[in-house]
């Protein structure tokens, strides 16, 4: 039973208005990589997309939103992730507002803060590496992102120190897959974590990671610098 559905859709979010467009872009990309399109169809699609590109151009850059921005009083400011899902909105790995990302659902199966965080995903044709198989680089990217979600859940702004994977079996496309990640040990600012990728009960990939918590003042500097860039500063 899912106790804490990190991937539950938040219909009140203003970002929901982008979802239909993002889903259409993903669908178009799937058709491009999986279909032998006619020249006529591609020429017509190019015309329509050129018009869409012009229509969407010229708007100001969105305000930068950090995935996790700590405040001075020790509480996190919900700037860059969905408050209900802990999911980055624009990350290229699982962001629901980024068309290059796969569609990922995060959740936990208990309410305990240190229990595993799970990700469900079904990789389509756009993520193919070997014939009928998921590209290993995308598998690694989601492991890295999931470890980050584990840390964000505990309000620890962290960065990857090391990431090691063991590919035990090929990972199939068009299959409901399950990632599981958990903290093994925390010593000071360093957290050792493990994760697995499963197809049913079959373990396909194992992962180990070391994440290092960033000092709040240093993380805030990064946020401030990125916000300045988004506003056109130096």
PyMOL commands that set and color helices and strands:
alter all, ss='L'
color gray80, all
select helices_A, chain A and resi 16-34+39-56+125-127+136-153+216-230
alter helices_A, ss='H'
color red, helices_A
select strands_A, chain A and resi 69-70+76-77+104-108+117-121+158-167+177-187+190-199+202-213
alter strands_A, ss='S'
color yellow, strands_A
deselect
rebuild
show_as cartoon
